[in-house]
């Protein structure tokens, strides 16, 4: 079968005027969602939300023009799922394996008000024996705002699992020099741009402005963060639940990255990520479930 022909088994998930399935970049299966006021797209590869946009507005999510859409490679931009670990890990891919695996589409639904819900599930047979007891689902709800919920369960009868989770959200901005981030003032953070160990610092300014390579993990933070974009005249709000870590990242031109990111693109993106990483990692007891939820919305400035 051609890589550009969609399997008929996926057609049952389509909903007239709301949900269609197609082959996207490099022939990877993609879900297109349309509501009366927004559009979204989700790739089954990595259960990766690659687009969300209000009608008449610029895209909310940034997607690198250099991104590689290929088996075994993450998509650069949108909302990668970092799980079951965050950052590098000896013997494993950076930020975990789920963002480079194909997920199953489990369910689609549309409410009378036009809200669309997409449920994806990590196939049981796709993980290594070490993680065979781990189950993962992503529920994406598209309305005037974008809601993503990562649900993980430890199905082991007797073994706990240590996990990190993070929804690594890339936001599109007009000009990084005209962006301010609110909600993290007077909050201690670990500065990984200063070194791999992460020097502990304190943000004393009332707003955070990105003027150089920025790689910060704010532990023990549960509050909402707002990205104010003077160029695009909009404020993006990041609300979260069951998340105790906030990550702010922009590679600038100084951080060495793979060839799936054009360094010039640092001017039009910023990542504000929500999860539980490093000192906030989770211990999933046998039979336990955890849920990380992030709600993204925008308003004009």
Secondary structure as GFF3:
##gff-version 3
##sequence-region A 1 301
A	DSSP	three_ten_helix	8	13	.	.	.	ID=ss1
A	DSSP	beta_strand	19	23	.	.	.	ID=ss2
A	DSSP	three_ten_helix	25	27	.	.	.	ID=ss3
A	DSSP	beta_strand	29	34	.	.	.	ID=ss4
A	DSSP	beta_strand	38	43	.	.	.	ID=ss5
A	DSSP	beta_strand	48	54	.	.	.	ID=ss6
A	DSSP	beta_strand	79	84	.	.	.	ID=ss7
A	DSSP	three_ten_helix	98	100	.	.	.	ID=ss8
A	DSSP	beta_strand	103	110	.	.	.	ID=ss9
A	DSSP	beta_strand	116	122	.	.	.	ID=ss10
A	DSSP	three_ten_helix	124	126	.	.	.	ID=ss11
A	DSSP	three_ten_helix	129	131	.	.	.	ID=ss12
A	DSSP	beta_strand	134	142	.	.	.	ID=ss13
A	DSSP	beta_strand	146	154	.	.	.	ID=ss14
A	DSSP	beta_strand	161	172	.	.	.	ID=ss15
A	DSSP	three_ten_helix	176	178	.	.	.	ID=ss16
A	DSSP	beta_strand	179	182	.	.	.	ID=ss17
A	DSSP	beta_strand	188	191	.	.	.	ID=ss18
A	DSSP	three_ten_helix	192	194	.	.	.	ID=ss19
A	DSSP	beta_strand	199	202	.	.	.	ID=ss20
A	DSSP	beta_strand	214	219	.	.	.	ID=ss21
A	DSSP	beta_strand	225	229	.	.	.	ID=ss22
A	DSSP	beta_strand	234	241	.	.	.	ID=ss23
A	DSSP	beta_strand	245	250	.	.	.	ID=ss24
A	DSSP	three_ten_helix	263	268	.	.	.	ID=ss25
A	DSSP	beta_strand	269	276	.	.	.	ID=ss26
A	DSSP	three_ten_helix	278	280	.	.	.	ID=ss27
A	DSSP	beta_strand	282	284	.	.	.	ID=ss28
A	DSSP	beta_strand	289	300	.	.	.	ID=ss29
###
